[in-house]
Amino acid sequence: MNRRRTLLAVVEVAAWWAALGALWLVFVTVVDPLELAVGAGVAGVAALAARGARRAVAGW
Amino acid sequence: MNGWILAATAVLGAGVGATVWGVATGPLRRRVVAQNLSTALACPALLLLAQGYDRPAYVDLALVLALLGPVGTLVFARLLAGELAGDPPRARALTRSAAGLGAGVVLALCVAVGPSRALLKLLVVGVLLVGGNLLASRALSGGMAGARRG
């Protein structure tokens, strides 16, 4: 994997992470530091899964 | 009892009641459409109940249903693709009515809630509800090539 592809992968995961983290913040009842920490963690895991799913469906 | 709960009762009784009847009787093409419509109608009813009881946390139930209802219909569309190919369901008016009801309920709730994070959540539920059911309905009527491969 060359530099450009690595950069693209990191940008994609970061974009998924930001979008899914925002979704988490919309869905929780109260926004507090614990929710922020948990949301950031699960959004990271979900971002990796989302990229994997996108690659499996799109094939690239 | 308030207006929201009254509206939820009407949707549950008339709408979901009718879909239960539709699922239990008639030919296959009618049953799958009724199955799809049952979640499309139960979800707005749950949203109305959440507002009626003033418990925003109950919206989560509607969110889960809006997400899993169309997924369930897609499973049926795939499993029954062979049977439905010869006699595809056509329920455009009913599907659009259910989508309109869902959109109307979400809009009314958005007005009642006012600008807040809860409004964003309602909009996400509304998009999932209307978009998911239109997509599932299209898959049932054979509009999606992927559903036929099963």
Backbone of each chain as ProteinMPNN parsed JSONL, in Angstrom:
{"seq_chain_A": "MNRRRTLLAVVEVAAWWAALGALWLVFVTVVDPLELAVGAGVAGVAALAARGARRAVAGW", "coords_chain_A": {"N_chain_A": [[0.843, -1.197, 0.0], [0.674, 2.101, -0.977], [1.727, 5.515, -0.111], [-0.28, 7.363, -0.756], [-2.643, 5.834, -0.87], [-2.777, 4.977, 1.769], [-3.182, 7.405, 3.043], [-5.682, 8.1, 1.975], [-7.236, 6.039, 3.073], [-7.06, 6.609, 5.807], [-8.296, 9.122, 5.869], [-10.834, 8.397, 5.046], [-11.731, 6.683, 7.135], [-11.645, 8.537, 9.216], [-13.614, 10.32, 8.387], [-15.918, 8.688, 8.463], [-15.831, 8.208, 11.216], [-16.297, 10.76, 12.306], [-18.885, 11.306, 11.311], [-20.408, 9.162, 12.368], [-19.929, 9.526, 15.076], [-21.183, 11.997, 15.466], [-23.797, 11.197, 14.973], [-24.189, 9.516, 17.189], [-24.109, 11.431, 19.237], [-26.428, 12.787, 18.668], [-28.318, 10.896, 19.291], [-28.116, 10.213, 22.047], [-29.496, 10.873, 25.326], [-28.552, 12.705, 27.299], [-25.801, 14.865, 27.043], [-22.701, 14.255, 28.239], [-19.323, 14.101, 29.648], [-18.689, 11.326, 29.882], [-20.434, 10.1, 28.037], [-19.413, 11.282, 25.733], [-16.861, 10.133, 25.632], [-17.438, 7.364, 25.434], [-18.942, 7.423, 23.102], [-17.052, 8.34, 21.233], [-15.325, 6.158, 21.244], [-16.929, 3.898, 20.39], [-17.753, 4.897, 17.956], [-15.367, 4.895, 16.602], [-14.801, 2.117, 16.34], [-17.079, 1.427, 14.834], [-16.583, 2.964, 12.581], [-14.406, 1.682, 11.383], [-15.654, -0.744, 10.783], [-17.592, 0.216, 9.02], [-16.04, 1.109, 6.873], [-14.964, -1.323, 6.072], [-17.344, -2.646, 5.304], [-18.213, -0.99, 3.245], [-16.134, -1.36, 1.417], [-16.444, -4.065, 0.899], [-18.922, -4.122, -0.396], [-18.65, -2.271, -2.497], [-16.346, -3.144, -3.686], [-13.763, -2.07, -3.958]], "CA_chain_A": [[0.0, 0.0, 0.0], [1.52, 3.296, -1.042], [1.403, 6.615, 0.788], [-1.555, 7.989, -1.137], [-3.754, 4.955, -0.465], [-2.857, 5.018, 3.223], [-3.797, 8.681, 3.401], [-7.106, 8.007, 1.631], [-7.889, 5.154, 4.044], [-7.162, 7.336, 7.081], [-9.31, 10.167, 5.702], [-12.165, 7.775, 4.997], [-12.103, 6.241, 8.485], [-11.9, 9.743, 10.017], [-14.916, 10.866, 7.983], [-16.931, 7.8, 9.062], [-15.802, 8.397, 12.671], [-16.946, 12.036, 12.611], [-20.322, 11.208, 11.028], [-21.046, 8.24, 13.317], [-19.866, 10.166, 16.395], [-22.246, 13.008, 15.495], [-25.057, 10.459, 15.105], [-24.264, 9.081, 18.591], [-24.442, 12.595, 20.065], [-27.832, 13.121, 18.435], [-29.194, 9.864, 19.851], [-28.093, 10.093, 23.514], [-30.409, 11.814, 25.975], [-27.797, 13.76, 27.955], [-24.41, 14.909, 26.588], [-21.73, 14.496, 29.302], [-18.008, 13.589, 29.232], [-18.701, 9.867, 29.722], [-21.072, 9.804, 26.746], [-18.475, 11.692, 24.68], [-15.781, 9.146, 25.552], [-17.994, 6.107, 24.91], [-19.325, 7.666, 21.714], [-15.843, 8.391, 20.398], [-14.806, 4.789, 21.13], [-17.751, 3.023, 19.54], [-17.753, 5.451, 16.599], [-14.131, 4.43, 15.968], [-15.011, 0.722, 15.922], [-18.076, 1.414, 13.76], [-15.987, 3.551, 11.375], [-13.629, 0.618, 10.73], [-16.622, -1.684, 10.212], [-18.254, 0.868, 7.885], [-15.117, 1.084, 5.732], [-14.923, -2.711, 5.609], [-18.587, -2.958, 4.609], [-18.219, -0.226, 1.991], [-15.203, -2.007, 0.474], [-17.001, -5.36, 0.503], [-20.022, -3.897, -1.333], [-18.199, -1.554, -3.691], [-15.32, -3.947, -4.34], [-12.495, -1.379, -4.13]], "C_chain_A": [[0.882, 1.253, 0.0], [0.986, 4.405, -0.129], [0.011, 7.192, 0.516], [-2.753, 7.143, -0.68], [-3.913, 4.937, 1.044], [-3.565, 6.289, 3.683], [-5.306, 8.65, 3.131], [-7.872, 7.165, 2.652], [-8.088, 5.883, 5.371], [-8.245, 8.403, 7.001], [-10.701, 9.552, 5.71], [-12.63, 7.344, 6.388], [-12.413, 7.447, 9.362], [-13.259, 10.338, 9.675], [-16.05, 10.037, 8.556], [-17.025, 8.064, 10.563], [-16.55, 9.678, 13.048], [-18.461, 11.928, 12.422], [-21.023, 10.328, 12.054], [-21.007, 8.799, 14.735], [-20.952, 11.227, 16.537], [-23.606, 12.339, 15.666], [-25.263, 10.006, 16.55], [-24.711, 10.251, 19.471], [-25.891, 13.026, 19.87], [-28.744, 12.152, 19.194], [-29.193, 9.8, 21.373], [-28.968, 11.181, 24.133], [-29.655, 13.004, 26.566], [-26.351, 13.718, 27.45], [-23.513, 15.236, 27.776], [-20.404, 13.845, 28.904], [-17.968, 12.076, 29.03], [-19.307, 9.462, 28.382], [-20.137, 10.16, 25.586], [-17.389, 10.633, 24.495], [-16.277, 7.837, 24.938], [-18.35, 6.27, 23.434], [-18.129, 7.685, 20.787], [-15.287, 6.985, 20.187], [-15.62, 3.937, 20.184], [-17.829, 3.56, 18.11], [-16.483, 5.024, 15.861], [-14.266, 3.007, 15.466], [-15.966, 0.658, 14.732], [-17.504, 1.99, 12.466], [-15.166, 2.51, 10.62], [-14.562, -0.386, 10.058], [-17.289, -1.094, 8.972], [-17.345, 0.854, 6.662], [-15.018, -0.337, 5.154], [-16.161, -3.07, 4.803], [-18.635, -2.244, 3.263], [-17.31, -0.885, 0.954], [-15.75, -3.34, -0.024], [-18.096, -5.181, -0.554], [-19.514, -3.29, -2.638], [-17.105, -2.325, -4.429], [-14.026, -3.224, -4.628], [-12.087, -0.701, -2.838]], "O_chain_A": [[1.728, 1.429, 0.877], [-0.047, 4.26, 0.526], [-0.76, 7.468, 1.436], [-3.743, 7.67, -0.172], [-5.032, 4.89, 1.555], [-4.416, 6.268, 4.572], [-6.103, 9.111, 3.948], [-8.986, 7.505, 3.05], [-9.15, 5.789, 5.985], [-9.021, 8.578, 7.94], [-11.631, 10.102, 6.299], [-13.769, 7.599, 6.778], [-13.34, 7.397, 10.171], [-13.976, 10.808, 10.558], [-17.027, 10.581, 9.071], [-18.117, 8.137, 11.126], [-17.339, 9.685, 13.992], [-19.23, 12.396, 13.262], [-22.091, 10.678, 12.556], [-21.935, 8.579, 15.514], [-21.571, 11.349, 17.593], [-24.463, 12.832, 16.399], [-26.371, 10.095, 17.08], [-25.574, 10.096, 20.335], [-26.514, 13.564, 20.786], [-29.807, 12.539, 19.678], [-30.188, 9.367, 21.954], [-29.159, 12.253, 23.558], [-30.045, 14.156, 26.375], [-25.739, 12.65, 27.428], [-23.544, 16.358, 28.28], [-20.36, 13.108, 27.918], [-17.297, 11.589, 28.121], [-18.775, 8.602, 27.68], [-20.071, 9.444, 24.587], [-17.036, 10.276, 23.371], [-15.639, 7.27, 24.05], [-18.096, 5.382, 22.619], [-18.17, 7.123, 19.692], [-14.832, 6.65, 19.094], [-15.07, 3.318, 19.274], [-17.955, 2.786, 17.161], [-16.506, 4.815, 14.648], [-13.905, 2.701, 14.33], [-15.721, -0.053, 13.757], [-17.885, 1.564, 11.376], [-15.208, 2.444, 9.392], [-14.321, -0.826, 8.934], [-17.525, -1.8, 7.992], [-17.806, 0.618, 5.545], [-14.993, -0.534, 3.939], [-16.066, -3.712, 3.757], [-19.049, -2.825, 2.26], [-17.651, -0.964, -0.226], [-15.565, -3.714, -1.182], [-18.199, -5.974, -1.49], [-19.884, -3.722, -3.73], [-16.948, -2.184, -5.642], [-13.242, -3.69, -5.455], [-11.036, -0.062, -2.781]]}, "seq_chain_B": "MNGWILAATAVLGAGVGATVWGVATGPLRRRVVAQNLSTALACPALLLLAQGYDRPAYVDLALVLALLGPVGTLVFARLLAGELAGDPPRARALTRSAAGLGAGVVLALCVAVGPSRALLKLLVVGVLLVGGNLLASRALSGGMAGARRG", "coords_chain_B": {"N_chain_B": [[-55.184, 10.709, 28.936], [-54.453, 12.192, 25.876], [-54.271, 14.257, 22.885], [-52.173, 13.19, 21.346], [-51.929, 10.539, 22.224], [-54.426, 9.658, 21.548], [-54.313, 9.871, 18.752], [-52.279, 7.987, 18.316], [-53.603, 5.693, 19.151], [-55.576, 5.54, 17.196], [-53.999, 5.112, 14.892], [-52.772, 2.704, 15.583], [-55.019, 1.03, 15.978], [-56.662, 1.225, 13.585], [-54.745, 1.239, 11.463], [-52.471, -0.611, 12.037], [-54.04, -2.71, 12.871], [-55.461, -3.291, 10.527], [-53.316, -4.125, 8.925], [-52.536, -6.431, 10.239], [-54.727, -8.048, 9.72], [-54.413, -8.142, 6.95], [-51.993, -9.53, 6.738], [-52.714, -11.988, 7.698], [-54.556, -13.052, 5.948], [-55.587, -13.814, 2.549], [-53.843, -13.677, -0.718], [-50.286, -14.371, -1.319], [-48.925, -12.087, -2.28], [-50.371, -10.007, -1.228], [-49.998, -10.421, 1.46], [-47.23, -9.973, 1.926], [-47.007, -7.282, 1.35], [-48.666, -6.214, 3.34], [-47.215, -7.008, 5.564], [-44.947, -5.424, 5.245], [-46.114, -2.895, 5.498], [-46.96, -2.986, 8.113], [-44.838, -2.427, 9.922], [-44.271, 0.091, 8.978], [-46.453, 1.484, 9.871], [-46.611, 0.957, 12.595], [-44.375, 2.2, 13.61], [-44.756, 5.137, 13.409], [-46.876, 5.171, 15.253], [-45.594, 4.444, 17.648], [-43.905, 6.638, 17.919], [-45.807, 8.661, 18.325], [-46.887, 7.772, 20.745], [-44.658, 8.055, 22.419], [-44.475, 10.82, 22.503], [-46.976, 11.398, 23.554], [-46.896, 10.249, 26.14], [-44.896, 11.767, 27.108], [-42.221, 10.874, 27.21], [-39.229, 11.006, 26.052], [-37.303, 9.008, 25.69], [-38.623, 6.805, 24.751], [-38.667, 7.06, 22.065], [-36.588, 5.656, 21.039], [-37.475, 3.052, 20.632], [-39.095, 3.34, 18.367], [-37.11, 4.109, 16.621], [-35.5, 1.797, 16.423], [-37.365, 0.078, 15.282], [-37.883, 1.408, 12.865], [-35.505, 0.971, 11.624], [-35.103, -1.843, 11.599], [-37.475, -2.881, 10.527], [-37.763, -2.43, 7.6], [-35.483, -3.938, 6.945], [-36.253, -6.505, 7.658], [-38.332, -6.854, 5.813], [-36.84, -6.854, 3.462], [-35.512, -9.264, 3.753], [-37.672, -11.042, 3.482], [-38.357, -10.356, 0.852], [-36.201, -11.361, -0.497], [-36.18, -14.089, 0.179], [-38.659, -14.905, -0.817], [-38.477, -14.391, -3.472], [-38.735, -15.997, -5.751], [-41.448, -16.908, -5.747], [-42.721, -14.443, -5.81], [-41.983, -13.36, -8.197], [-43.572, -14.173, -10.353], [-46.014, -13.105, -9.688], [-46.036, -10.239, -8.911], [-46.225, -7.919, -6.143], [-48.31, -5.053, -6.176], [-48.583, -2.095, -4.795], [-48.645, 0.708, -4.777], [-50.117, 3.014, -4.071], [-50.925, 2.485, -1.427], [-48.408, 2.202, -0.185], [-47.377, 4.753, -0.56], [-49.252, 6.211, 0.902], [-48.745, 5.262, 3.512], [-46.111, 6.143, 3.79], [-46.551, 8.876, 3.623], [-48.111, 9.251, 5.909], [-46.229, 8.611, 7.904], [-44.323, 10.643, 7.427], [-45.9, 12.883, 7.942], [-46.543, 12.527, 10.678], [-43.969, 12.663, 11.812], [-43.285, 15.304, 11.114], [-45.257, 16.757, 12.526], [-44.52, 16.099, 15.148], [-41.976, 17.216, 15.192], [-42.594, 19.936, 15.075], [-43.881, 20.145, 17.528], [-41.83, 19.496, 19.306], [-39.821, 21.375, 18.849], [-36.821, 23.361, 18.055], [-34.063, 21.382, 18.673], [-31.821, 18.807, 19.963], [-33.41, 16.594, 20.088], [-35.133, 17.008, 17.998], [-33.486, 16.626, 15.786], [-32.998, 13.905, 16.113], [-35.576, 12.901, 15.716], [-35.878, 13.583, 13.027], [-33.944, 11.916, 11.87], [-35.068, 9.426, 12.464], [-37.408, 9.711, 10.951], [-36.414, 9.875, 8.303], [-35.227, 7.333, 8.083], [-37.512, 5.765, 8.404], [-39.352, 6.519, 6.292], [-37.691, 6.404, 3.979], [-36.645, 3.783, 4.22], [-38.954, 2.193, 4.039], [-39.973, 2.813, 1.505], [-37.907, 1.849, -0.028], [-37.92, -0.887, 0.686], [-40.438, -1.582, -0.231], [-40.092, -1.23, -2.949], [-38.252, -3.232, -3.436], [-39.845, -5.466, -2.941], [-41.684, -5.358, -5.054], [-40.134, -6.167, -7.091], [-38.401, -4.35, -8.145], [-35.719, -4.17, -7.655], [-32.757, -5.512, -8.706], [-31.034, -7.046, -7.176], [-32.568, -8.365, -5.276], [-33.698, -10.4, -6.624], [-31.917, -12.351, -7.141], [-31.728, -14.295, -5.207]], "CA_chain_B": [[-55.44, 10.667, 27.489], [-54.356, 13.469, 25.166], [-54.416, 14.129, 21.438], [-51.13, 12.317, 20.785], [-52.269, 9.133, 22.519], [-55.619, 9.362, 20.746], [-53.842, 9.633, 17.384], [-51.561, 6.71, 18.313], [-54.61, 4.628, 19.235], [-56.215, 5.434, 15.882], [-53.044, 4.494, 13.959], [-52.601, 1.3, 15.978], [-56.248, 0.273, 15.779], [-57.073, 1.163, 12.181], [-53.63, 0.925, 10.569], [-51.8, -1.871, 12.345], [-55.085, -3.743, 12.873], [-55.718, -3.671, 9.126], [-52.184, -4.883, 8.381], [-52.572, -7.789, 10.814], [-55.725, -8.753, 8.91], [-53.825, -8.371, 5.635], [-50.947, -10.552, 6.826], [-53.302, -13.29, 8.038], [-55.494, -13.536, 4.928], [-55.355, -13.429, 1.163], [-52.698, -14.254, -1.435], [-48.944, -14.033, -0.815], [-48.502, -10.724, -2.623], [-51.024, -9.099, -0.288], [-49.42, -10.61, 2.793], [-45.916, -9.33, 2.068], [-47.229, -5.83, 1.403], [-49.195, -5.907, 4.67], [-46.097, -7.148, 6.501], [-44.115, -4.215, 5.105], [-46.846, -1.737, 6.004], [-47.184, -3.076, 9.562], [-43.803, -1.667, 10.618], [-44.38, 1.492, 8.543], [-47.521, 2.119, 10.637], [-46.348, 0.825, 14.035], [-43.334, 3.159, 13.985], [-45.375, 6.413, 13.77], [-47.672, 5.003, 16.478], [-44.665, 4.49, 18.788], [-43.47, 8.039, 18.05], [-46.921, 9.405, 18.921], [-46.996, 7.358, 22.149], [-43.545, 8.679, 23.147], [-44.839, 12.22, 22.744], [-48.16, 11.414, 24.413], [-46.49, 9.958, 27.518], [-43.81, 12.698, 27.439], [-41.008, 10.116, 27.504], [-38.424, 11.02, 24.808], [-36.518, 7.785, 25.54], [-39.413, 5.805, 24.025], [-38.411, 7.237, 20.625], [-35.618, 4.626, 20.645], [-38.228, 1.897, 20.11], [-39.462, 3.666, 16.981], [-35.869, 4.129, 15.831], [-35.12, 0.406, 16.147], [-38.355, -0.485, 14.352], [-37.683, 2.027, 11.557], [-34.299, 0.389, 11.029], [-35.205, -3.287, 11.401], [-38.662, -3.236, 9.744], [-37.407, -2.618, 6.178], [-34.513, -5.039, 6.804], [-37.055, -7.734, 7.681], [-39.028, -6.965, 4.531], [-35.853, -7.235, 2.442], [-35.284, -10.713, 3.903], [-38.818, -11.701, 2.835], [-38.272, -10.13, -0.598], [-35.164, -12.244, -1.043], [-36.581, -15.493, 0.336], [-39.85, -15.204, -1.612], [-38.284, -13.8, -4.804], [-39.249, -16.909, -6.773], [-42.913, -16.878, -5.754], [-43.227, -13.104, -6.105], [-41.602, -12.941, -9.549], [-44.691, -14.402, -11.257], [-47.194, -12.368, -9.242], [-45.422, -9.208, -8.053], [-47.166, -7.037, -5.456], [-48.401, -3.661, -6.619], [-49.307, -1.37, -3.739], [-48.006, 2.02, -4.78], [-50.931, 4.0, -3.338], [-50.845, 2.164, 0.002], [-47.058, 2.511, 0.285], [-47.237, 6.213, -0.477], [-50.065, 6.683, 2.023], [-48.029, 4.974, 4.757], [-44.956, 7.052, 3.851], [-47.086, 10.206, 3.927], [-48.498, 9.262, 7.33], [-44.993, 8.674, 8.685], [-43.731, 11.98, 7.287], [-46.774, 13.829, 8.635], [-46.368, 12.359, 12.127], [-42.641, 13.188, 12.185], [-43.338, 16.762, 11.018], [-46.054, 17.266, 13.651], [-43.717, 15.952, 16.362], [-40.878, 18.197, 15.116], [-43.166, 21.228, 15.46], [-44.174, 20.109, 18.965], [-40.591, 19.414, 20.082], [-39.043, 22.605, 18.711], [-35.426, 23.132, 17.668], [-33.235, 20.775, 19.716], [-31.24, 17.542, 19.504], [-34.518, 15.653, 19.921], [-35.686, 17.214, 16.653], [-32.581, 15.934, 14.857], [-33.245, 12.463, 16.254], [-36.852, 12.624, 15.036], [-35.657, 13.654, 11.58], [-33.234, 10.69, 11.472], [-36.07, 8.348, 12.477], [-38.299, 9.926, 9.819], [-35.728, 9.505, 7.066], [-35.108, 5.869, 8.077], [-38.856, 5.192, 8.265], [-39.907, 6.73, 4.952], [-36.761, 5.866, 2.987], [-36.56, 2.328, 4.361], [-40.149, 1.51, 3.566], [-40.056, 2.956, 0.046], [-36.901, 0.923, -0.58], [-38.388, -2.263, 0.881], [-41.58, -1.782, -1.117], [-39.545, -1.374, -4.299], [-37.644, -4.569, -3.518], [-40.932, -6.451, -3.006], [-42.32, -5.366, -6.373], [-39.187, -6.645, -8.094], [-37.687, -3.23, -8.739], [-34.291, -4.225, -7.383], [-32.22, -6.739, -9.287], [-30.368, -7.823, -6.14], [-33.509, -9.19, -4.526], [-34.165, -11.516, -7.451], [-30.882, -13.357, -7.314], [-31.839, -15.321, -4.174]], "C_chain_B": [[-55.295, 12.061, 26.902], [-54.427, 13.202, 23.659], [-53.413, 13.176, 20.814], [-51.491, 10.847, 20.981], [-53.499, 8.708, 21.714], [-55.213, 9.041, 19.306], [-53.108, 8.295, 17.293], [-52.54, 5.541, 18.349], [-55.28, 4.42, 17.88], [-55.283, 4.734, 14.889], [-52.882, 3.011, 14.275], [-53.833, 0.48, 15.634], [-56.588, 0.101, 14.314], [-55.932, 0.668, 11.292], [-53.015, -0.43, 10.831], [-52.809, -3.016, 12.397], [-55.353, -4.243, 11.464], [-54.564, -4.485, 8.56], [-52.132, -6.294, 8.966], [-53.573, -8.647, 10.041], [-55.14, -9.095, 7.532], [-52.765, -9.466, 5.648], [-51.565, -11.937, 6.985], [-54.16, -13.865, 6.917], [-54.998, -13.185, 3.527], [-54.122, -14.059, 0.549], [-51.368, -13.717, -0.914], [-48.592, -12.575, -1.083], [-49.155, -9.702, -1.716], [-50.382, -9.199, 1.081], [-48.087, -9.903, 2.945], [-46.067, -7.808, 2.126], [-47.727, -5.439, 2.791], [-48.095, -6.006, 5.725], [-45.204, -5.92, 6.458], [-44.808, -3.01, 5.728], [-47.001, -1.777, 7.526], [-46.116, -2.304, 10.323], [-43.872, -0.188, 10.243], [-45.464, 2.225, 9.329], [-47.263, 2.041, 12.145], [-45.324, 1.859, 14.489], [-43.906, 4.55, 14.285], [-46.206, 6.324, 15.051], [-46.769, 5.074, 17.714], [-44.159, 5.913, 19.016], [-44.553, 8.873, 18.733], [-47.069, 9.056, 20.401], [-45.883, 8.0, 22.982], [-43.872, 10.132, 23.478], [-46.011, 12.307, 23.718], [-47.824, 11.182, 25.877], [-45.371, 10.881, 28.001], [-42.55, 11.957, 27.892], [-40.162, 10.045, 26.226], [-37.635, 9.731, 24.589], [-37.283, 6.727, 24.746], [-39.207, 5.917, 22.512], [-37.434, 6.165, 20.121], [-36.309, 3.387, 20.07], [-38.589, 2.119, 18.648], [-38.234, 3.647, 16.082], [-35.458, 2.71, 15.435], [-36.075, -0.215, 15.129], [-38.174, 0.084, 12.944], [-36.482, 1.421, 10.845], [-34.512, -1.085, 10.664], [-36.418, -3.707, 10.564], [-38.341, -3.447, 8.275], [-36.396, -3.745, 5.973], [-35.254, -6.378, 6.78], [-37.777, -7.947, 6.363], [-38.067, -7.384, 3.418], [-35.538, -8.727, 2.521], [-36.417, -11.49, 3.234], [-38.73, -11.563, 1.314], [-37.274, -11.088, -1.225], [-35.61, -13.71, -0.997], [-37.733, -15.869, -0.591], [-39.718, -14.71, -3.05], [-38.885, -14.681, -5.889], [-40.756, -16.839, -6.896], [-43.441, -15.521, -6.207], [-42.928, -12.667, -7.542], [-42.779, -13.101, -10.517], [-45.902, -13.545, -10.944], [-46.735, -11.229, -8.329], [-46.459, -8.302, -7.406], [-47.135, -5.629, -6.035], [-49.223, -2.911, -5.586], [-48.743, 0.032, -3.635], [-48.79, 3.016, -3.931], [-50.825, 3.768, -1.837], [-49.484, 2.545, 0.566], [-46.875, 4.011, 0.444], [-48.065, 6.782, 0.658], [-49.333, 6.479, 3.341], [-46.823, 5.9, 4.904], [-45.417, 8.461, 4.201], [-47.488, 10.329, 5.381], [-47.26, 9.394, 8.213], [-44.388, 10.063, 8.634], [-44.569, 13.016, 8.031], [-46.609, 13.769, 10.139], [-45.041, 12.957, 12.566], [-42.647, 14.719, 12.144], [-44.103, 17.365, 12.19], [-45.248, 17.203, 14.948], [-42.565, 16.959, 16.374], [-41.382, 19.574, 15.542], [-43.395, 21.264, 16.963], [-42.899, 20.148, 19.796], [-39.819, 20.728, 20.027], [-37.593, 22.314, 18.407], [-34.58, 22.61, 18.825], [-32.599, 19.518, 19.136], [-32.331, 16.508, 19.277], [-35.13, 15.772, 18.532], [-34.811, 16.512, 15.613], [-32.823, 14.427, 14.887], [-34.54, 12.071, 15.543], [-36.673, 12.632, 13.521], [-34.922, 12.407, 11.081], [-34.216, 9.52, 11.428], [-36.99, 8.472, 11.269], [-37.677, 9.511, 8.495], [-35.606, 7.989, 6.955], [-36.457, 5.219, 7.786], [-39.353, 5.298, 6.823], [-38.996, 6.104, 3.884], [-36.71, 4.353, 3.011], [-37.774, 1.63, 3.783], [-40.351, 1.662, 2.059], [-39.104, 1.97, -0.63], [-37.384, -0.526, -0.491], [-39.554, -2.569, -0.048], [-41.124, -1.989, -2.558], [-38.931, -2.763, -4.484], [-38.726, -5.64, -3.657], [-41.532, -6.522, -4.399], [-41.331, -5.702, -7.484], [-38.384, -5.545, -8.747], [-36.191, -3.261, -8.517], [-33.734, -5.557, -7.836], [-31.614, -7.638, -8.218], [-31.295, -8.762, -5.41], [-33.921, -10.421, -5.319], [-33.181, -12.668, -7.476], [-31.051, -14.541, -6.378], [-32.365, -16.598, -4.716]], "O_chain_B": [[-55.933, 13.005, 27.367], [-54.617, 12.066, 23.224], [-53.737, 12.445, 19.878], [-51.384, 10.028, 20.068], [-53.605, 7.568, 21.262], [-55.696, 8.077, 18.712], [-53.28, 7.552, 16.326], [-52.344, 4.531, 17.674], [-55.525, 3.288, 17.462], [-55.719, 3.866, 14.133], [-52.856, 2.169, 13.378], [-53.732, -0.613, 15.076], [-56.78, -1.019, 13.841], [-56.13, -0.221, 10.463], [-53.027, -1.303, 9.963], [-52.496, -4.146, 12.022], [-55.459, -5.446, 11.225], [-54.786, -5.429, 7.802], [-51.737, -7.24, 8.284], [-53.312, -9.813, 9.744], [-55.346, -10.194, 7.015], [-52.646, -10.236, 4.695], [-51.034, -12.929, 6.488], [-54.464, -15.058, 6.935], [-54.1, -12.36, 3.359], [-53.436, -14.862, 1.181], [-51.328, -12.74, -0.167], [-48.028, -11.902, -0.221], [-48.578, -8.647, -1.453], [-50.235, -8.199, 1.784], [-47.83, -9.292, 3.982], [-45.346, -7.131, 2.859], [-47.269, -4.447, 3.358], [-48.04, -5.204, 6.658], [-44.756, -5.429, 7.494], [-44.172, -2.199, 6.403], [-47.156, -0.734, 8.163], [-46.438, -1.594, 11.275], [-43.577, 0.683, 11.062], [-45.415, 3.449, 9.449], [-47.646, 2.943, 12.89], [-45.39, 2.345, 15.619], [-43.578, 5.112, 15.33], [-46.246, 7.268, 15.84], [-47.135, 5.693, 18.713], [-44.002, 6.347, 20.157], [-44.261, 9.689, 19.607], [-47.343, 9.932, 21.221], [-46.12, 8.437, 24.108], [-43.591, 10.615, 24.575], [-46.042, 13.173, 24.592], [-48.387, 11.832, 26.758], [-44.943, 10.798, 29.153], [-41.893, 12.37, 28.847], [-40.344, 9.141, 25.41], [-37.325, 9.382, 23.45], [-36.672, 5.849, 24.136], [-39.528, 4.992, 21.766], [-37.442, 5.808, 18.943], [-35.802, 2.753, 19.145], [-38.424, 1.238, 17.805], [-38.303, 3.224, 14.928], [-35.116, 2.445, 14.282], [-35.653, -0.94, 14.229], [-38.29, -0.638, 11.954], [-36.443, 1.362, 9.616], [-34.153, -1.522, 9.571], [-36.399, -4.775, 9.953], [-38.609, -4.522, 7.738], [-36.436, -4.435, 4.954], [-34.932, -7.266, 5.992], [-37.837, -9.064, 5.85], [-38.427, -8.168, 2.54], [-35.323, -9.38, 1.5], [-36.179, -12.462, 2.517], [-38.989, -12.515, 0.579], [-37.472, -11.567, -2.341], [-35.455, -14.463, -1.958], [-37.796, -16.991, -1.094], [-40.711, -14.616, -3.771], [-39.479, -14.176, -6.842], [-41.294, -16.724, -7.998], [-44.461, -15.436, -6.89], [-43.537, -11.725, -8.049], [-42.969, -12.266, -11.401], [-46.725, -13.282, -11.82], [-47.005, -11.241, -7.128], [-47.458, -7.952, -8.034], [-46.072, -5.089, -6.343], [-50.44, -3.083, -5.517], [-48.404, 0.495, -2.546], [-48.203, 3.775, -3.16], [-50.657, 4.711, -1.064], [-49.391, 3.131, 1.644], [-46.307, 4.488, 1.427], [-47.641, 7.733, 1.315], [-49.288, 7.374, 4.185], [-46.539, 6.387, 5.998], [-44.765, 9.16, 4.976], [-47.253, 11.355, 6.02], [-47.241, 10.187, 9.154], [-43.984, 10.608, 9.661], [-44.028, 13.917, 8.672], [-46.541, 14.799, 10.809], [-44.979, 13.672, 13.566], [-42.083, 15.364, 13.028], [-43.669, 18.355, 12.78], [-45.284, 18.135, 15.752], [-42.214, 17.494, 17.425], [-40.701, 20.295, 16.271], [-43.139, 22.28, 17.608], [-42.873, 20.758, 20.865], [-39.234, 21.153, 21.023], [-37.16, 21.164, 18.483], [-34.398, 23.296, 19.831], [-32.805, 19.193, 17.967], [-32.216, 15.652, 18.4], [-35.587, 14.785, 17.954], [-35.318, 15.886, 14.682], [-32.852, 13.761, 13.851], [-34.601, 11.049, 14.858], [-37.24, 11.797, 12.816], [-35.229, 11.893, 10.006], [-34.207, 8.725, 10.489], [-37.321, 7.473, 10.63], [-38.327, 8.876, 7.665], [-35.843, 7.415, 5.892], [-36.544, 4.254, 7.027], [-39.727, 4.298, 6.21], [-39.459, 5.375, 3.007], [-36.728, 3.706, 1.963], [-37.651, 0.602, 3.117], [-40.845, 0.743, 1.405], [-39.43, 1.348, -1.642], [-37.278, -1.29, -1.449], [-39.655, -3.67, -0.588], [-41.682, -2.804, -3.292], [-39.069, -3.385, -5.537], [-38.553, -6.608, -4.399], [-41.855, -7.606, -4.884], [-41.636, -5.547, -8.666], [-37.754, -5.761, -9.782], [-35.459, -2.474, -9.117], [-34.192, -6.612, -7.397], [-31.672, -8.862, -8.336], [-30.88, -9.833, -4.968], [-34.438, -11.382, -4.75], [-33.537, -13.806, -7.784], [-30.599, -15.647, -6.673], [-32.519, -17.567, -3.973]]}, "name": "protein", "num_of_chains": 2, "seq": "MNRRRTLLAVVEVAAWWAALGALWLVFVTVVDPLELAVGAGVAGVAALAARGARRAVAGWMNGWILAATAVLGAGVGATVWGVATGPLRRRVVAQNLSTALACPALLLLAQGYDRPAYVDLALVLALLGPVGTLVFARLLAGELAGDPPRARALTRSAAGLGAGVVLALCVAVGPSRALLKLLVVGVLLVGGNLLASRALSGGMAGARRG"}
